[in-house]
């Protein structure tokens, strides 16, 4: 597995430093049931506004109908590489409950997804979160209720060499350096004043 640790100004936890979103996955590797349960337990215990717990995950294992339905909603570019992963998940938000609208439902899904992705790193897996999917198609494919909103799809599997991607530009992108805006631009003491 290619390691691309984050370049940080101070040390951060290894799970955070090692997390990145590869596209090169081993088409023969499996995600075990225990690993998958651990990912979903990590997501289940994410914080949510007022403990509303709006996040739900549709879970597809490579070779089953759920996997194929999620895969069919991805953009063509994402389908090309995501077809090789062991698990495809769709994170959806329940936007209403018995008390009315659920505040910050999408944020709740985001927190759950991040827990899931970090647990994947802890399990020796790789995960790639995607916005490149057709939300309406996912809604139809799973006959979701009107108050359930698709938020993200996540590919999980075992990373492999970038050569599996085929095209040289894709291989180069996979092997390229990671980058983020500088901390001085990211953290502000005022809009025009860096915090660090």
Secondary structure, 3 states (H helix, E strand, C coil): CCCCCCCCCCCCCHHHHHCCCCCCECCCCCCCHHHHHHHHHHHHCCCCHHHCCCEEEEEEECCCHHHHHHHHHECHHHHHHHCCCCEEEEEEEECEECCEECCCHHHHHHHHHHHHHHHHHHCCCEEEEECCECHHHHHHHCCCCCCEEEEEEEEEECECCHHHHCCHHHHHHHHCCCCCCCHHHHCEEECCEECC
